Amino acid sequence: PVADPVGPGRVALYFVRDGRAALTIRPVQRSQPLPELLDLLLAGPSPAELAAGTSTLIPASITVEDVSVTGGTGVITLGGPEDQVKSAPPLAFAQLVATLTTPGRLDGVRFRLGDADLDVPRGDSSLSQQPLDQDDYAELLVEPTPSPGPS
């Protein structure tokens, strides 16, 4: 396991392996700001990652329109066909949330669609508009890592 997955030369992304969101360390030329990180995630696994049995459940039609961060919480405005965004499975949101809340990135993330807050399915399929983190998807993540300190 990599202690600090964020840094020059590598980036942490969550893709799907064996029906769960799994940490994938990908080499990069330089550190990635959040919008570029999301672009990498939405682009899906590389050919080598696909060959290793990795996939994605984030619909190809979903786009990221805006990313803003306030006090450690990210607000991600998604775009794309409303029905496809709203019907994306919990595992797709687990990929997004786990990637964005990897230690050293955001404390939590919530989603919007257009100008409205989006009800997002958590790991237990309950819907939430609150900021989400990896704990909300613990049952969908491979080897969930406990967050340091009291929560």
Secondary structure, 3 states (H helix, E strand, C coil): CCCCCCECCEEEEEEEECCEEEEEEECCCCCCCHHHHHHHHHHCCCHHHHHCCCECCCCCCCEEEEEEEECCEEEEEEECCHHHHHCCCHHHHHHHHHHHCCCCCCCEEEEEECCEECCEECCCCCEECCCECHHHHHHHECCCCCCCCCC
